[in-house]
């Protein structure tokens, strides 16, 4: 196994691992551990190049810092990616990944993300203790997807209150792009609240199945931006809000669980100029990381405590909207400001006590 550090300004540590025996080619990025050990999921994708994978893991890692800071999880930000086709997974590959995680000495803790399931993490766990989100049977918190969906629903309540001064989903139209584990559950929760749901996904069979089962309206993925709605919920891959898509939007607000929804930060200004309320992705999609963070509490995981903490996404979004309004800045900048304030306060506390983050 060969581990090589990659120098990246603004990040505490970035490293690649190549293990020829198992076929592992992975990158771990730890952005900031001021608030605690860096926790962030592991994803596996057939990236076109290592540069593409590095770009993805850096964006995701930094996003996790702010997600955890705003959500007040007591954790820092990190992320990991495996470069490769998920069809090539093997126990040996995940054992090597566990050793790679362990090489960070506890400053990085991994969890589930795209194309990585609990069974994969159980294999990672065989070579490192720095794994969260394992099965309930093992005393862990299990699949984070339902909690991400619940958190997004709480965030949408803050959106509706900001738009209309009250929370009432009845008759409100929500377009959900991406109906996988999180988006599909979100659709169910919104329907139960009385919302009108339109779904789309590149997996047309999945869309047809859910539409038949729940009676949702559907739209082709390529056409979903043209549907007039109250809230647009991007729940697939990131960078979907860009120069090409923003002019097409016919929504009043955006609130979804996809990571890194803005292709560039300037696109938050474009949304603001169009009068579209944007719920920063790392604020509204924090339910999963909040749920996992409860594992770190004395006594271990407790679901009622997790659900109570997930509900604070509503409060955090309200704070973001208030900062944006009072300071006349975008909601993206407001969320960043709130995260920076919490990180700065922690740094001052560490300095005053002469302490550092516990790992």
WOSULNOR-V93449 format. One record per pair of residues at least 24 apart in sequence whose ideal C-beta (glycine too) atoms are under 6 Angstrom apart, sorted by the first residue. I is the first residue (numbers start at 0). GAP is how many residues later the second one is. Records with the same first field share a line. If there is no record, write none. Layout:
I->GAP / GAP
This chain:
2->100
16->83
18->77
21->70 / 71 / 74
22->70
23->69 / 72 / 73
24->58
25->56 / 71 / 74
26->26 / 27 / 30 / 54
27->52 / 80
28->28 / 29 / 32 / 50
29->48 / 77 / 78
30->30 / 31 / 34 / 46
31->33 / 44 / 45
32->43 / 74 / 324
33->309 / 312 / 313
34->34 / 41 / 311
35->38 / 39 / 40 / 321
36->70 / 72 / 322
37->38 / 39 / 40 / 70
38->36 / 70
39->24 / 38 / 39
40->70 / 71 / 72
41->38 / 68 / 71 / 74
42->38 / 70 / 71
43->38 / 42 / 71 / 72
45->39
46->36
52->28 / 30
56->24
58->201
62->196 / 197 / 219
65->216 / 273
66->215 / 219 / 222
68->270 / 273 / 274
69->213 / 246 / 268 / 269
70->215 / 219
72->217 / 220
74->218
77->30
79->30
85->29
90->32
93->26 / 29 / 30
94->31 / 32
96->27
97->26 / 29 / 30
98->28
100->27 / 29
101->26
105->253
106->252
110->181
131->160 / 163
132->159
140->150 / 151 / 154 / 160
143->144 / 147 / 148
144->36 / 37
145->39
146->140 / 141 / 144 / 163
147->34 / 109 / 137 / 139 / 140
148->33 / 36 / 37 / 40
149->137 / 160
150->135 / 136 / 159 / 162
151->34 / 105 / 132
152->36
153->157 / 159 / 160
154->100 / 124 / 129 / 158 / 162
155->99
156->157
157->156 / 159 / 160
158->94 / 96 / 120
161->159
168->24 / 25 / 26
169->24
171->58
172->56 / 57
173->57 / 59
174->49 / 52 / 54 / 57
175->57 / 59
176->47 / 57 / 59
177->57 / 58
178->31
181->53 / 75
182->52
197->29
199->24
224->24
230->24
233->24 / 27
238->24
240->26
245->24
252->24
253->24
254->24 / 29
256->28
267->62 / 64
268->61
271->58
277->53
278->38
279->51 / 52 / 55
282->33 / 34 / 37 / 52
285->27
